[in-house]
């Protein structure tokens, strides 16, 4: 679950910039899970994953593997806590 925790912390830092409330890993709601899934899906889109061609294929591969680890953690979190597993187009 460390990958999911780290992703939530990163999202919370961005959310703070825009005045959005922080998410708590220990008490996520279904809506927050959906929001995380949308954020992950957006980061997995080819143009975002490859930073519009500005990074190497190796770096894009590392980002991809990290995001897939977050997806697996999110799926596990949902199953353990009785939430619906959100669909992500880019996985």
N, C-alpha and C positions, 0 to 999 in steps of 0.2 A: 504493500500500500504506500510505500515511500514515494513512488513515482506520482501517484495521485495527490498525495499531500504536498509535494513540491510544486505540482502544477497549480493547485489551489492557492498556495502562497504567492506564486507568480501572478495569478489572476487577481488576487486581492490587492497586490501592489498597483496593478493597472486600474482596478476598480476605485481605489482610493484617490487616484488622480482625477477621476471623473465624478467623485462624490457618491459612488455606489456603495452600499453596505458590504461588509466583508462576509465571506462564506465561512462556516465553521465545519471542518471535516467531520466532526463527531455528530453533527446534526443537520446534514444536508436535506433539503426538501426535494421533491420530484421536480419542481420548477428549476431549482439550482442545478440538479443533475442534467436537465435538458439544456440549460445554458452552457454548462461545461461541455456537453456533447457537441453543441453548435460551435463552440470555440475550438475544440479539438478538430472537428471536421473542417473548419475554415483553415486551420494551420496545416492540415494535410492536403489542401488543394495544391495542385502542381505549382501554380505561380507563387504561392506563399511558401511552400516547402522548399523551393529552389531559390527563394528571394529574387524572383524575376531574372534568374540566370546569373546572379551576382556571387553565388557561392559554388564551391566545387561539388562534384557528384558525391564525393566521400562525405562532405559535411552534410549534404542533403540526406544521405543515407543514415547518418548518425541522428539527425533530427527525426527522421521517419521512425527509426527503431525506438527512440525515446518516446515519441508520441504513441506508438503502438503499445508500449509498456503502460502508459497512462490509460489507454483504452482498456487493457486487460484488468488493471486495478479498478477502473470504474465499473466494469461488468461484474467483478467480484463483489465490490461494495454494494451494488444494486441487488445482487442475488442474496447476499448475507442480510440485507436490511429490508427485504421485501418490496423493493422498488422495481418498476418496469425498466428494462435495459433499453436505452434510447438507440434508435437506428442512426448510423453515421454512414453517409454516402461514400466517403473517401477511404473507408477501411476495407 
